[in-house]
Amino acid sequence: MMKAVLIREPGPAENLHIGNFPDPEPGEQEILIRVAATALNRADILQRQGKYPPPPGESPVLGLEVAGTVVKTGPGVSLWQPGDLVCGLLGGGGYAEFAVLHEKMALPVPENLSLESAAAVPEVFLTAYQALHWIAGLQRGETVLIHAGASGVGTAAIQLCRASGAKAIVTASPEKHPTCLQLGASRAIDYKSEHFRDAALEFTDGNGVNAILDFIGSPYFNDNLESLAHDGRLVVLAAMGGIKAKDVNLGLILRNRLQITGTTLRARTTDYKIRLTAAFRKQYWPLFENGSLHPVIDSVYDWNDVVMAHTHMENNRNQGKIVLKILH
């Protein structure tokens, strides 16, 4: 039996504790990883609250990304061997001493990144990459409005826009603006005192932005539509503010030929995640290796302090990723 973070019952962060859980075994084309670090995601909080169950067949243990050392390979594995340092996206199981991962979803840890930093890469950068390139079809010279710009996905998306020759403008609380601007955002909007629609239109000389990444949902929906240019694309990644939008103007969608796409990554098929990982690795992994791209780390917690880490995220204090160090 290994140690893992378990949930006594759905509810607050205080219901998390470290207990015993069966050791995972690598199956066909899977590798067993001795986990050095994992990172928090909003999905972890929802799952802890009983609102986001893991997809069928995935570990019920929290954690959607890990970094660590390969300790065992399953049948048919040819890409990795014991001792290799890898990171990767999981459907669950990251808050544990060991985790299994399909060999084609593993990424080599760049020499310039610690395992703690590498654990903060897969989920947010693959989510941002999917949203910007596979869904929004981002083109050089376009402008993207990124809500929650200082979040893990937000800080990743800013960097990918910069690397792609696109402009990023973000919404964030004022104390988080320096982080966003340093990463390459062209404009940081204080959503508490500014109207992001007006700021977006002003920045684009009244034309509107080409794409929006939104995590808020219903409170922002109508203003998002009014912020988009012709042929604009709205990618809805979460609905933290609610799921039902009121008084939607369909005329805007028709007149401006807008595209609205909702997406989650966790429930995608393994084949989809393999293809996404391969495309991301080919296009962007060299930029991690030379330091042009990097995860933004807000804080690193000992996994014995997982309650504190979850509380920190729920209070929206983080700028970038919150990492959990797994102690063996």
N, C-alpha and C positions, 0 to 999 in steps of 0.2 A: 504493500500500500504506500502511496506517495502522499505528501502534504499538498493541500489545495485550499484556496479560499472558497468557503461554502456559505450558503444562505440558510439560516435557521428557518425562516419563513419569509414570504414576500413582505417588503416593508422598508423601513428606513435603513440608513447606512449601518446603524448599530447592530443590525441583524447579520452582518458579515462576521465570519470567524474562520480561523485556519483549523482544518480537521483532516481526517484521512479519507482518501478517495482511491478507487482502483487504478493501478498503473495502466496507462494506455499501451497498446501494442501496435506496431506499424504493420499495415496490411500491404496489399499489392501496390507497388510504386510509392510507398510512403516511407518517411524517415521519422525516427524518434529523436526529439530534441531535448536536451537537458536545458531547461529554460533559465536564462540569466536575468531576463527582464521582460516585462510586458508593459502595456500602456493603457490608460483609461480612455474610454469613448462613451459618448452619451447613451449609446445602446446598452452599456453595462448598467447604468442607473435604471433605465427602463426595465431591463430584465430582472434586476434586483427587486424592483417594485411589483413584479408579476405582470408587467404590461408588454413584454417583448420576449416570448419564449424562443428558444433556439430552434432553428430549422430541423426537420426530421433527420435523425442520424448524426447530428452534431452533439458535442459534449455539452452537458448542462452547466459545466463550470464556466464562469465569466471569463472574458478575455478574447479579443479579436485579432491580436497580433503578438508576436513574440520575437525575441532574438536569443540565440544560445548556440550550443555545440551539438552537432550530430553525434549520437552515441550508438545508434543501431539503425540498420537499413532493412526494409522489408523486401519481399520477393520482387524481382524485376527492376530494382533501383540501379541506375547506371550513372547518375549525375553527381552523386555525393558519396562520401565515405566518412566513417567515424573520425572525429577531430575537426571536421570542417565547421566554420563559423557561418551561420545563416540567420536570416530574418524572414518573416513571411506573414501573410494574412491567414487568419483562422476563421472558421465558423463558430468557434467556441473553444474553451479549454486553456486559455493563456495564463490564468491566475493559478498556476500549478507548477510543481517541480519538473514535470515532463509533459510534452505535448507531441502530437503527431501531425504531420504536414505532408501533403502530396509533393513529391520531389520537384515537380515543375512549377510549384507555387513558391518555392524557396528562392531567396535572393542572396548572393554572397555579401557578407558584411564588408564594406570598404575599409581599407587599412586605416583611414583617417577618422573612422567613427568607432566609438566605444559600443559595446553591446547594449548599454543603456540607451544611447542615442539611436542605434539601429532599430531598437524596439519601437521607437516613436515614428518610424517611417511608413510601414506598409499600409495601414488602414487609411490614414488621412491622405497620403499622396496618391494611392490608387483610387480612392473616392474622388479626389479632385481631378485626377487625370481622366477618369471615366466621364465625369460631368462636363469638363471643359472640351475634351477632344472627341470622345465617342458619342456623346449626346449633343452638346452644343456646337460641335464642329468648328471650334475656335480657329480664326484666321489671323495672320499677322496684321497688325494695325488696328484690330478691333478693340473695343472698350468693354470691359466686364465689370458689373457691379457685384461685389461679394459681400453678402450680409454676414455678420459675426466674423469680421475680418481677422480678429485676434484669436479665434478658435484654432484647434488643430487643423481642420480642413481649410479654414480661411487662410492661415499662414502658409499652408502648402500651395493653395490656389494662387495666392499672390506671386509666389516664386515661379510657378509654372507659367503664369501669364508673362512675367518678365522674361523668362527664358524663351518664350514663344514669340516675342516681339509684339505682345498685346499690352494694353494699358489696363490696370486694375484700379478701381476706386472701391472703397470699403465703408461699411458702417461699423462703428465700434464706440465704446464709451471713451471719453477724452483721455483717460490715463493710459489707454491702450494704443492711442494714435502713433506715438513714436515707434513702437514695434512694427506696426503696419507700414509706416513710411520708410523705415530702415530696410525692410524686406523688398521694397520696390513699388509700393502703392503710390499712385500719382495724386490721390486725394483721399483724405480720411474724413468721414462725415460723422458728426456727433448726433447720433439718433435721438438723444434726449432733448436737444435744443434746436436741431435743424430738421427740416423736412427732406428726407433723402430723395424724394421725387424731384423737388425743385433743384437740389444740389446736383443731381445726375443730369438733369436737362441743362442746367447752367454750364456744367463741365463739358458737355457735348454740343454746345452752341444751339441747343434746342432740338437736336436730332434724336436724342435718346441713346441709350447704351445698346450694344449688340447682343449681350447675354447677361443673365442674372443667375447667380447661385443663391438659393434661398433656403434657410433652415427654420424660418419663423412661421410661415403658413398664413392663416387667415387674416391676421391684422395687417399684413403687408401685401396681400394679393392684388388688390385693386391699384394700389400705388405702384406695384411692380409692373403691371400692365401699362400704366401711363408713363413709366420710365423707359420703356423699350422703344427702339427704333423700328422702322419697317423691317420685316423678316427677322425680328428679334426672337431670342430663345430664352425661355424661363425654365430653369431646372430646379425642381422642388426636391430637396434632399431630406427634409424633416418638416415637422409642423409643431414646433415647440410652443407656439402661441395659440394653437387651435386648428381644427380640421375643416371648419365650415365657414366659407367666405360668404359675405352678404352683398347683395346688390351688384353683382358682377356685370360689367358692361361688355356683352358679347360683340358689340359693334367694334370695339377696339381690336379684338382678336381677329375679326374678319377684315376690317379696313387695313390694319397694319400687318396682316399675314403672320400673326404671332404663332409660335410653337411653344406648347407647354408640356413638359415631360416630368413625371414623377419617377423617382428611382431609389432603390435601396440596393446595397451591394451584398449584404450578408446572405440573402436568400437566393442569390444567383447560383447557377450550376457550377460544379467544379470545372467543367470544360470552359465555361465563360471566364472564370477567374484565372484559369491557366493562360488563356489567350490574352486577357487583360494584363497579367503580370509580364508575359513575354513582350508585349508591345511596349509597356512602360519601361521595362529593362533596356530594351533596344534603344528607345528614344532618349531616356533621361538618366539611366544609371551611370554613364560616364560623367555626368555633371555632379553626381554625389561623390564619385571617386576623385574628382579634381577640386571639390569644395565649393563649386558654384551653387549647388543646392544643398540644403541641410535642414534637418528637423529643428524646430524651435522648441526647446525644453523649458517648460515653466518651473517644474520642480521634480525631484526624485524622492520617493518615499520607500522606506523599508516595508515589505509587504505585511509586517506585523502592524503597520499603521494604515492599513487599507481603509479603515473607517474615516480617518482624517483625510485621506486622499479623495474619497468619494464626496465628503462634505465640502472640500475645497472646490471641486468641480461644480457641485450643486449650487454653490454660492456665487458661481460665475466669476471667480477671482483669477482664474488661470489665463495666461497669455501663452498660447502654444500648448504643448503636450504635458500631461502628468504621467510620470513613469513610476512603475512599481518594480523595485529590485527584489528578485526572488532569492531568498537565502536557503541554502541546502544544509 
